[in-house]
């Protein structure tokens, strides 16, 4: 199953790139499909691309649903890393990693 995950844009970069935060994990994504997105906006991210700008309420509702049904996302939703551990990898695999997050 492929998911598009809501993320908040925290920084705009060159070449239509941005840094986003999803549940405390940051990742660089492309804004090629959503050039109107800016810092503070929520976007749906799939395969490393922001595919749609969404409002904060929609983003939060979606994140809440993902948290309620972790079996749908399996290891897609990053968990808080134990103190001293590195942040979870979001690359590779067939889940959030496949989203390019």
N, C-alpha and C positions, 0 to 999 in steps of 0.2 A: 504494500500500500504506500502511496506517496502522499505526503502531507505538505501543505504550505503553512509555515509557522509564523505567527505575528512577532515582530521585532520592532524595537524603537531605534530610530536613527540617532546616533550620538555624535557623528562627525561626517562631514562631506570631504571627499578627497578628489584628486585629479582624475581625469579620464572616466567620469561618471561612476565613480566608486564611492562607497560609504562604509563606515563602521556602524554595526548595529549591536544592540544588546538584547539577548534573549535569555531570560531567567538567569541573569548574571554572567552569561558567557558572551564574549564579544567575537565578532567575525566580520571580515570585509566581504561586501557583496557588491553586485553591479546594480546601478540605477538606470541602465539603458532602457528598460521597459517602463520606467516611472520617473521621467526626468523632472517632473513637478515636485517630487518628494524633497523634503528638507529636514534639517535637524529638528528633532522632537516629534516628527511624524511617525506613525506606526505603519508598517508595510507588511504584506504577506511575502514571505521568502520561500522560494522553491528553486532548487538546483543552483543556488548561488546568485539568484536574481530576485530583486523586488518585483513582484508581478502585479501588485495593486496597493494603493494607499487606502488604509482603513482608519476608522475613528477609534479612539482609545477604548470606548465601551465595548465595541466589537472585539478588539484585540484582547481585552481582559476576559471577556466571556469565553473566547476561544481557548485561551491559556487555562482558564479554570476547568473547562471541559477536558482538555488534555490531561490535566492533573487528576481529574476524577476517574479517567479511564486509561490508566497507564498501560494496560495490555494492548490498547490500540496503537500506542506509540512505541511500546516495548522500550528499547534503549534510546529512543528518539529524543526524549526530553532530558536535557542535562540535569543531573543531580548535583547537589552541593558537594564539592570535594572535601574530604576530611582535612582538618588543619594540617598544613605541611605538605599536602598532596597537590599535584598539579591539577589544573582545570581539566574537565573531561574532554576527550577528543571528539570533535564533531565531524571529522573527515572519514571517508571510506565507508564501507559497509552498506547495508541496505536499509537505512532508516533516516534519521536526521542527517546522518553523514551523506546519504544520497541526495539530500537537499542542497548540499554544498554550503551548509551553514557553518 
